[in-house]
Amino acid sequence: MGVWTATAACHALDYFEDMPCTLLHGDAHPWNAICSDDGAVTLIDWDSAGLGPSIVDLGFLLLSAYGGGIDKPAVNWDASRVRAVARGYAAVRTPEAAELSRLAAAIRFRPLVGAVGCFVDAMGVGAA
C-alpha cells in the first residue's frame, strides 16, 4: 500500500482548468464582506486575488455562507444564506451548465487545499 502524500492529494484535485476564468477574490466569505446601510456589499482583503476559474470562488463562498469559514468558528447551518448568495451571484453572472455540474467539487476544493497546506506545514515542524 502506498503512503498518502500532500503531493498525491494535490494531483487528485480538480483544478477546473477548463472552466471560465475571471478575476477571483481568492478568499470570498462573509467575513470579508462589508454591508452598508443601503444594502451595498464591498469585499475587503484582496491579498489572494488573481485570475482563475470563477467556480472556485463561488464554491468557497457557498460553503462559508452555509456553515462558516474554514478558519472561523462554525455558525449554525443556514440555507437562507446560500439562497442569498445564489440570488446575488445570479444578478451579475449565471454559471454555465458545465460549472454547475462540478459545483460540488468546487465547494470541496478550498477546504482540501487548506487541509493539505496545514498538513505540509505540520510535517515541516514535526507536529503531525
C-alpha positions in Angstrom: 0.0 0.0 0.0 1.3 3.4 -0.9 1.9 6.3 1.5 -0.5 9.2 1.2 1.3 12.4 0.5 0.3 16.0 0.1 1.6 15.8 -3.5 -0.7 12.9 -4.3 -3.7 14.7 -2.8 -3.0 17.8 -4.8 -2.7 15.8 -8.0 -6.1 14.2 -7.3 -7.8 17.7 -7.0 -9.9 19.1 -9.9 -8.3 22.4 -10.7 -11.1 23.4 -13.0 -8.6 24.5 -15.7 -11.2 24.1 -18.4 -13.8 26.3 -16.7 -14.4 30.0 -17.4 -11.7 32.3 -15.8 -12.2 35.7 -14.2 -10.7 37.8 -11.5 -11.1 35.9 -8.3 -11.2 37.3 -4.8 -9.4 34.2 -3.5 -10.9 34.4 0.0 -14.6 35.0 -0.7 -16.5 34.5 2.5 -18.9 36.6 4.7 -16.1 37.8 7.0 -14.5 39.6 4.0 -17.7 41.4 3.1 -19.0 44.7 4.5 -22.6 45.5 4.0 -23.6 49.2 4.1 -26.8 50.7 5.3 -28.2 50.9 1.8 -27.5 47.1 1.2 -24.4 47.5 -1.0 -21.7 44.9 -0.3 -18.0 45.7 -0.5 -15.4 42.9 -0.5 -12.2 43.5 1.5 -9.0 41.5 1.9 -7.9 41.1 -1.7 -4.5 39.6 -0.8 -5.3 36.3 -2.5 -6.8 37.8 -5.7 -5.8 36.6 -9.1 -7.1 35.1 -12.3 -8.7 31.7 -12.0 -11.9 29.6 -12.5 -14.9 31.6 -11.2 -16.5 28.4 -9.9 -13.7 28.1 -7.2 -14.7 31.5 -5.6 -18.4 30.6 -5.8 -17.8 27.2 -4.2 -15.9 28.7 -1.2 -18.5 31.4 -0.8 -21.3 28.9 -0.8 -19.5 26.7 1.8 -18.8 29.7 4.0 -22.3 31.1 3.7 -23.9 27.8 4.7 -21.8 26.9 7.7 -19.0 29.4 8.3 -15.4 29.8 7.2 -12.9 27.1 7.3 -10.7 29.1 9.7 -13.5 30.7 11.6 -15.9 29.4 14.3 -18.7 27.4 12.9 -22.1 29.0 12.7 -25.5 27.4 12.6 -26.2 25.9 9.1 -28.5 28.3 7.3 -29.8 27.6 3.8 -31.2 31.1 3.6 -27.6 32.5 3.4 -26.9 30.2 0.5 -30.1 31.4 -1.3 -28.9 35.0 -0.7 -25.5 34.2 -2.3 -27.3 32.5 -5.2 -29.6 35.4 -5.8 -26.7 37.9 -5.6 -24.4 35.9 -7.8 -27.1 35.3 -10.4 -27.8 39.0 -10.6 -24.4 39.5 -12.2 -23.5 36.1 -13.7 -25.1 32.8 -14.4 -22.8 29.8 -14.1 -22.7 27.6 -17.2 -24.1 24.1 -17.1 -20.6 22.6 -17.1 -19.8 24.7 -14.0 -22.9 23.7 -12.2 -22.2 20.0 -12.9 -18.9 20.4 -11.0 -20.1 22.8 -8.2 -19.9 20.1 -5.5 -16.2 19.6 -6.4 -15.7 23.4 -6.3 -17.2 23.5 -2.8 -14.8 20.8 -1.6 -11.7 22.5 -3.3 -10.8 25.2 -0.8 -11.0 23.1 2.4 -9.0 20.3 0.8 -6.3 22.7 -0.3 -6.3 24.3 3.2 -6.0 20.9 4.9 -3.1 19.8 2.6 -1.3 23.1 3.4 -1.8 22.6 7.2 -0.6 19.0 6.9 2.5 20.1 5.0 3.2 22.8 7.5 2.9 20.4 10.4 5.1 17.8 8.7 7.8 20.6 8.3 7.8 21.3 12.0 7.4 17.7 13.1 3.9 18.3 14.6 2.0 15.8 12.5 
